[in-house]
Amino acid sequence: MKIFVTGGTGFVGRSLAPALVRSGHGVTILTRTGKEEFTGVSWVKGDPTKKGRWQDALSGHEAVINLAGASIFTRWTEEAKKIIRDSRILTTRNIVEALEGGRGKTLFSTSAIGYYGFHGDEALSEEAPPGGDFLALLAKDWEEEAKAAERKGCRVVIPRFGIVLGEKRGALGQMIPLFRKYLGGPLGSGKQWFSWIHLVDLVRAYLFLLDHPEISGPVNFTAPHPVRNKELSQWLGKILGRPAFLPAPGFMLRLVLGEFGSILLEGQKVVPQKLLRAGFEFQYPEIAQALRQVVQASGY
């Protein structure tokens, strides 16, 4: 299968693209710089937030995997919110515009479990309704842009990412150095739910869905066993041989990070209902084994 990937040089793309190649797929990556960062794939230069000649390159591809989007890990000024929103909405809109219609075409358009907003201890499957905060409303609009491809006859799959755990980058790339310096611990009360997925399982889930064309719509990309933030901190501290009792006060997070700080103090208890019902087997279903693998692979 020929697959077009946006965001292919990011944290997830750097693992997903090579895995697609190893599985026998032909991969084209859209890059802003034009720099070819690894081998085995074709490269197209362009900015996905802007219409351009890159859209012509989608012709002939049977699937598009859209991973593009500016990082949310920053203080949410109005300018930052606009960048976060435009990087997702405009990119998806431009992809859908360029997609060829017809059966056999698939769009995998990334979303996030932030779609659900905050529900305390309620377990959230793909059928749960959207929330009303900034991230939830953004995810809802983002998904609506992707669903426009259905009107062209395309299959649309919307992976809703949990927190992705992988080597040296992502959430653990920021957390592990703090724990190594004896500065790690829970955020606020630590009671908020942390819905996560190991990068290996995230990549495997994409390959699984490519082989299961009967699955469409939102799919939670989270491990089957979410944990509370305090439990995550305790396991990470234990694996690194560091204490995990130094909490980050909630008021400080809100003071430093503003609205985004409040997001870190909430959380969602998300379950991957569709993947489990379809028979997907997680290689890293438990947080302890996932953290051990990442820490060992990262050389800590």
ABEGO torsion letter per residue (X at the ends): XBBBBBGAABAAAAAAAAAAAAAGBBBBBBBAAGBBABBGBBBBBEBAABBBAAAAAABGBABBBBABEBBABBBBBAAAAAAAAAAAAAAAAAAAAABBBEBGBBBBBBBBAAAAEBAEABBBBAABBBBABAAAAAAAAAAAAAAAAAAAGBBBBBBBBBBBBBBGBEAAAAAAAAAAAGABEBBEAGABBBBBBBAAAAAAAAAAAAABAABBEBBBBBBABBBBAAAAAAAAAAAAGBBAABBBBAAAAAAAAEAAAAAAABEBBBBBAAAAAAGBBBABABAAAAAAAAAAAAGX
